Amino acid sequence: QSKYYRDKKGYVKINVIFEKINNYDIINSKLIYYKDVHFQDILDRKQLDFELLNGKNIKIDIPPKTKDKDIIIVKNNGLVINENNQRDELLIKINVNL
């Protein structure tokens, strides 16, 4: 801290800008991701490569008989729910493309 600022008093204005990420939404404090999946990938039960908001990459198995608008629940990868950085569930809503 310099001598110039040590004795200064005043206000600091902080401007926070939130950027909406189109594939994500928050409903009832749950983080929801909308994922487009090709119909053939569902039939082949391919794994989905998925990048979380914190940059971590995970692979998710497509459950058998997955349909359009089904929700896949990924535990401990949603929003932070307490001061110990424990995370809630991430909900992935499947949008089937033909």
C-alpha positions as CSV (number, residue, x, y, z in Angstrom):
1,Q,0.0,0.0,0.0
2,S,1.5,3.3,-1.0
3,K,1.6,6.4,1.2
4,Y,-0.8,8.2,-1.2
5,Y,-3.7,5.7,-0.7
6,R,-3.1,4.9,2.9
7,D,-5.0,7.9,4.2
8,K,-7.6,8.2,1.5
9,K,-11.2,7.5,2.3
10,G,-14.1,7.0,0.0
11,Y,-16.3,4.6,-1.8
12,V,-15.5,1.8,-4.3
13,K,-18.0,1.1,-7.0
14,I,-18.0,-2.5,-8.3
15,N,-19.9,-3.3,-11.5
16,V,-20.7,-7.0,-11.9
17,I,-21.8,-8.3,-15.3
18,F,-23.4,-11.7,-15.6
19,E,-23.1,-13.5,-18.9
20,K,-25.8,-16.0,-19.6
21,I,-24.6,-19.2,-21.1
22,N,-27.4,-20.4,-23.4
23,N,-27.3,-24.1,-22.6
24,Y,-27.6,-23.6,-18.8
25,D,-30.5,-22.6,-16.7
26,I,-31.2,-22.5,-12.9
27,I,-34.6,-23.6,-11.8
28,N,-35.5,-24.1,-8.1
29,S,-31.7,-23.8,-7.2
30,K,-30.9,-26.7,-9.6
31,L,-28.4,-26.3,-12.4
32,I,-29.9,-27.6,-15.6
33,Y,-27.9,-28.1,-18.9
34,Y,-29.8,-28.6,-22.2
35,K,-27.8,-31.1,-24.3
36,D,-28.5,-31.9,-28.0
37,V,-27.9,-35.6,-28.7
38,H,-28.3,-37.3,-32.1
39,F,-30.8,-40.2,-32.2
40,Q,-28.2,-42.6,-33.4
41,D,-25.9,-41.8,-30.4
42,I,-28.8,-42.8,-28.1
43,L,-29.3,-46.0,-30.0
44,D,-25.6,-46.8,-29.8
45,R,-25.6,-45.7,-26.1
46,K,-22.5,-43.6,-26.7
47,Q,-20.9,-41.7,-23.9
48,L,-21.4,-37.9,-23.8
49,D,-18.3,-35.8,-23.4
50,F,-19.3,-33.0,-21.1
51,E,-17.4,-29.9,-19.8
52,L,-18.6,-28.6,-16.5
53,L,-18.7,-24.9,-15.6
54,N,-15.5,-25.3,-13.6
55,G,-13.6,-26.6,-16.7
56,K,-13.6,-30.2,-15.6
57,N,-14.3,-32.8,-18.3
58,I,-16.5,-35.8,-17.5
59,K,-18.0,-38.6,-19.6
60,I,-21.7,-39.5,-19.0
61,D,-23.2,-42.8,-20.1
62,I,-26.5,-42.5,-21.9
63,P,-29.0,-44.6,-20.0
64,P,-31.0,-47.3,-21.9
65,K,-34.4,-46.2,-23.4
66,T,-33.5,-42.5,-23.1
67,K,-36.1,-40.3,-24.8
68,D,-36.5,-36.7,-25.8
69,K,-36.8,-34.4,-22.8
70,D,-35.5,-37.1,-20.4
71,I,-33.2,-35.8,-17.5
72,I,-29.9,-37.4,-16.6
73,I,-28.8,-36.6,-13.0
74,V,-25.1,-36.2,-12.3
75,K,-24.4,-36.0,-8.6
76,N,-22.0,-33.5,-7.0
77,N,-21.5,-31.5,-10.2
78,G,-24.2,-28.8,-9.9
79,L,-24.2,-25.5,-8.0
80,V,-22.2,-25.0,-4.7
81,I,-24.7,-25.5,-1.9
82,N,-22.6,-24.7,1.2
83,E,-19.3,-23.1,2.5
84,N,-17.5,-26.4,2.2
85,N,-17.8,-26.3,-1.6
86,Q,-20.2,-29.3,-1.6
87,R,-22.1,-29.4,-4.8
88,D,-25.7,-30.2,-5.7
89,E,-26.9,-32.3,-8.6
90,L,-26.4,-31.3,-12.2
91,L,-29.5,-32.0,-14.3
92,I,-28.9,-32.7,-18.0
93,K,-32.1,-32.4,-20.1
94,I,-31.7,-34.4,-23.3
95,N,-32.9,-32.9,-26.6
96,V,-33.0,-35.7,-29.2
97,N,-32.1,-34.6,-32.8
98,L,-32.9,-36.7,-35.8
